[in-house]
């Protein structure tokens, strides 16, 4: 199983990059990934998801906050899948306060949350890094991102990604980036669909995008999540569209998933 966590601290979508990036493009030839019915099922219906209060460095309030977000995620996506005629299973959430093995893998350095496809559950770490300043939307997006992996799992895209062939580390990393960027975009779709119920401003959204731009592969030795500007671009694209159709990273040009 591929293990692809969201990193801590993880808009223009048309990125002007050099033509050399196109030469490294590795096409995806699986219709489950490129033509999934999820892309043809319309927008998420606007719904209510008011945020609960959360205190700095307070684990109990963080658990209540994220549990509330999780309830919204299950309700919103459940309604969407029912309308689309797609099979749906709720995801579950758990919490840890220090790194531990999960889903057969060690907890990654600077990892905030990880989804396990076999358990249909994800864990969020509630430590000093994630709870020191919880006033922004970061924790909200961690949950929305990990739920994006759940959406990939129950639509068959998770399994298709896991078994898609690749030749070499470069192609593998590009496939992992496509998978991670899609989850980020799907997280943005949900956030956009509930935005009007949040007591937030455009400045709050821009702050989250800034945080996201600072979380890319530029700060890591591994090139498996994408450049910060690309992560932010996919997040914002999903947020503006409120539709999974915006999140087909599997057919995107190489520069958009670099």
C-alpha positions as CSV (number, residue, x, y, z in Angstrom):
1,X,0.0,0.0,0.0
2,X,1.3,3.5,-0.8
3,X,1.5,5.7,2.2
4,X,0.9,9.4,1.3
5,X,0.4,11.7,4.3
6,X,-0.4,15.4,4.3
7,X,2.5,17.5,5.5
8,X,2.3,20.2,8.2
9,X,2.1,23.7,7.0
10,X,1.1,22.5,3.9
11,X,-4.1,32.0,-7.5
12,X,-3.6,31.5,-10.4
13,X,-4.0,28.0,-11.8
14,X,-2.3,28.6,-15.1
15,X,1.3,28.0,-14.2
16,X,3.9,29.4,-16.6
17,X,6.7,26.8,-16.4
18,X,9.4,25.8,-18.8
19,X,8.7,23.4,-21.6
20,X,11.2,20.9,-20.1
21,X,8.6,19.9,-17.5
22,X,6.3,18.6,-20.3
23,X,9.0,16.2,-21.4
24,X,8.8,14.4,-18.0
25,X,5.0,13.9,-18.4
26,X,4.0,10.3,-17.6
27,X,0.5,9.7,-19.0
28,X,-2.1,7.9,-16.9
29,X,-4.0,5.2,-18.9
30,X,-6.6,4.1,-16.4
31,X,-10.2,5.2,-17.0
32,X,-11.0,4.7,-13.3
33,X,-8.6,7.6,-12.6
34,X,-9.1,9.7,-15.7
35,X,-12.9,9.3,-16.4
36,X,-14.3,8.5,-13.1
37,X,-18.1,9.0,-12.7
38,X,-17.3,11.3,-9.7
39,X,-16.2,14.0,-12.3
40,X,-19.6,13.9,-14.0
41,X,-21.8,14.2,-10.9
42,X,-22.1,17.9,-10.5
43,X,-21.4,20.3,-7.6
44,X,-21.6,19.6,-3.9
45,X,-24.8,21.1,-2.6
46,X,-24.2,24.1,-0.3
47,X,-24.6,23.0,3.3
48,X,-24.1,24.3,6.9
49,X,-21.0,23.5,8.9
50,X,-20.4,26.2,11.5
51,X,-17.1,25.9,13.2
52,X,-16.9,25.1,16.9
53,X,-14.6,27.0,19.2
54,X,-11.1,25.7,19.5
55,X,-8.5,26.9,22.1
56,X,-4.7,27.0,21.5
57,X,-2.9,23.9,22.8
58,X,-6.2,22.4,24.0
59,X,-6.7,18.8,22.9
60,X,-10.3,18.3,24.0
61,X,-11.6,21.3,22.1
62,X,-9.6,20.3,19.0
63,X,-11.2,16.8,19.2
64,X,-14.7,18.4,19.4
65,X,-13.8,20.8,16.5
66,X,-12.6,18.1,14.2
67,X,-15.4,15.7,15.1
68,X,-17.9,18.4,14.1
69,X,-16.0,18.9,10.8
70,X,-16.0,15.1,10.2
71,X,-19.8,15.0,10.7
72,X,-20.2,17.7,8.1
73,X,-17.9,15.8,5.7
74,X,-19.8,12.6,6.0
75,X,-23.2,14.3,5.6
76,X,-22.2,16.5,2.7
77,X,-20.4,13.8,0.7
78,X,-23.0,11.2,1.6
79,X,-25.8,13.4,0.1
80,X,-23.6,14.0,-3.0
81,X,-23.0,10.3,-3.6
82,X,-26.6,9.4,-3.1
83,X,-27.7,12.0,-5.6
84,X,-25.0,10.7,-8.0
85,X,-26.1,7.1,-7.6
86,X,-22.7,6.1,-6.3
87,X,-22.1,3.7,-3.4
88,X,-21.0,5.5,-0.2
89,X,-19.4,4.6,3.1
90,X,-18.8,7.0,5.9
91,X,-15.2,7.6,7.0
92,X,-14.0,7.6,10.6
93,X,-11.5,9.9,12.4
94,X,-9.1,9.3,15.3
95,X,-6.7,11.4,17.2
96,X,-3.1,10.9,18.5
97,X,-0.9,13.3,20.5
98,X,2.4,11.8,19.5
99,X,3.6,9.9,16.5
100,X,2.7,6.2,16.3
101,X,2.5,3.5,13.7
102,X,-0.7,3.5,11.7
103,X,-1.9,1.4,8.8
104,X,1.3,-0.7,9.1
105,X,3.5,2.3,8.5
106,X,5.5,4.6,10.8
107,X,4.2,8.1,11.3
108,X,5.9,10.5,8.9
109,X,8.0,13.4,10.0
110,X,6.0,16.6,10.0
111,X,2.8,14.7,9.2
112,X,-0.5,16.2,10.4
113,X,-2.9,13.5,9.2
114,X,-2.9,10.2,7.5
115,X,-5.7,8.1,5.9
116,X,-5.8,4.3,5.9
117,X,-7.7,2.9,3.0
118,X,-8.1,-0.6,4.6
119,X,-9.7,1.0,7.7
120,X,-11.5,3.8,5.9
121,X,-10.3,6.0,8.7
122,X,-7.7,8.7,9.2
123,X,-5.8,10.0,12.2
124,X,-4.9,13.6,13.0
125,X,-2.0,14.4,15.4
126,X,-2.9,17.0,18.0
127,X,0.5,18.2,19.1
128,X,2.2,21.6,19.7
129,X,2.7,22.1,16.0
130,X,-1.0,21.7,15.0
131,X,-2.5,23.3,18.1
132,X,-0.2,26.3,18.9
133,X,-2.4,28.6,16.7
134,X,-5.6,26.9,15.7
135,X,-7.4,30.1,14.7
136,X,-6.7,29.6,11.0
137,X,-8.4,27.0,8.7
138,X,-5.4,24.6,8.7
139,X,-7.0,21.9,10.9
140,X,-10.2,22.2,8.9
141,X,-8.3,21.6,5.7
142,X,-6.3,18.7,7.2
143,X,-9.7,16.9,7.8
144,X,-11.0,17.9,4.4
145,X,-7.8,16.7,2.6
146,X,-7.8,13.3,4.4
147,X,-11.4,12.9,3.5
148,X,-10.4,13.5,-0.1
149,X,-8.4,10.3,0.2
150,X,-11.5,8.6,1.4
151,X,-13.4,9.8,-1.6
152,X,-10.6,8.4,-3.8
153,X,-10.9,5.1,-1.9
154,X,-14.6,4.5,-2.2
155,X,-14.7,5.6,-5.9
156,X,-12.0,3.0,-6.8
157,X,-9.4,5.6,-7.6
158,X,-7.4,4.7,-4.5
159,X,-7.0,1.1,-5.6
160,X,-6.3,2.2,-9.3
161,X,-3.6,4.5,-8.1
162,X,-2.1,1.9,-5.9
163,X,-1.8,-0.6,-8.7
164,X,-1.0,1.7,-11.6
165,X,2.4,0.7,-13.1
166,X,5.3,3.0,-13.2
167,X,8.9,2.9,-14.4
168,X,11.4,4.6,-12.0
169,X,11.2,6.9,-9.1
170,X,10.4,10.0,-11.2
171,X,7.2,8.5,-12.6
172,X,6.2,7.0,-9.2
173,X,6.6,10.4,-7.5
174,X,4.5,12.1,-10.2
175,X,1.7,9.6,-9.6
176,X,1.9,10.2,-5.9
177,X,1.7,14.0,-6.5
178,X,-1.4,13.5,-8.7
179,X,-3.0,11.5,-5.9
180,X,-2.1,14.1,-3.2
181,X,-3.1,17.1,-5.2
182,X,-6.4,15.6,-6.0
183,X,-7.1,15.0,-2.3
184,X,-6.2,18.7,-1.7
185,X,-8.6,19.8,-4.5
186,X,-11.4,17.6,-3.1
187,X,-10.8,19.2,0.3
188,X,-11.2,22.6,-1.3
189,X,-14.5,21.4,-3.0
190,X,-16.0,20.6,0.4
191,X,-14.7,23.8,2.0
192,X,-16.2,25.9,-0.8
193,X,-19.6,24.2,-0.5
194,X,-19.9,25.1,3.2
195,X,-18.1,28.5,3.1
196,X,-21.2,30.6,3.5
197,X,-21.9,28.9,6.9
198,X,-18.4,29.7,8.2
199,X,-17.7,32.9,10.1
200,X,-14.8,33.6,7.8
201,X,-13.6,36.2,5.4
202,X,-11.7,36.2,2.1
203,X,-8.6,37.1,4.1
204,X,-9.0,33.9,6.1
205,X,-9.0,31.9,2.8
206,X,-6.0,33.7,1.5
207,X,-4.2,33.0,4.8
208,X,-4.8,29.3,4.3
209,X,-3.5,29.5,0.7
210,X,-0.4,31.2,2.0
211,X,0.1,28.5,4.6
212,X,-0.3,25.9,1.8
213,X,2.2,27.6,-0.5
214,X,4.8,27.3,2.3
215,X,4.2,23.5,2.7
216,X,5.4,22.2,-0.7
217,X,8.2,19.9,-1.8
218,X,10.5,22.9,-1.7
219,X,10.9,22.2,2.0
220,X,11.4,18.4,1.6
221,X,13.9,16.0,0.2
222,X,11.1,14.0,-1.3
223,X,9.2,15.2,-4.4
224,X,5.9,13.5,-3.7
225,X,3.4,16.2,-2.7
226,X,4.0,19.0,-5.2
227,X,5.3,22.5,-5.2
228,X,3.6,24.8,-2.7
229,X,2.2,27.0,-5.5
230,X,0.6,23.9,-7.2
231,X,-0.9,22.6,-3.9
232,X,-2.4,26.0,-3.3
233,X,-3.6,26.2,-7.0
234,X,-5.5,22.9,-6.8
235,X,-6.9,23.7,-3.4
236,X,-8.2,27.0,-4.6
237,X,-9.5,25.5,-7.9
238,X,-11.6,23.0,-5.9
239,X,-12.8,25.8,-3.6
240,X,-14.0,28.0,-6.4
241,X,-15.6,25.2,-8.4
242,X,-17.2,23.3,-5.6
243,X,-17.2,20.4,-8.0
244,X,-15.1,17.2,-8.2
245,X,-14.9,17.9,-12.0
246,X,-12.3,20.5,-11.2
247,X,-10.1,17.8,-9.5
248,X,-9.0,15.5,-12.3
249,X,-5.3,15.7,-11.6
250,X,-4.8,12.5,-13.6
251,X,-5.2,14.3,-16.9
252,X,-3.5,17.5,-15.9
253,X,-0.3,18.7,-17.6
254,X,3.0,17.8,-15.9
255,X,3.7,21.4,-14.8
256,X,0.4,21.5,-12.9
257,X,1.4,18.5,-10.8
258,X,5.1,19.2,-10.4
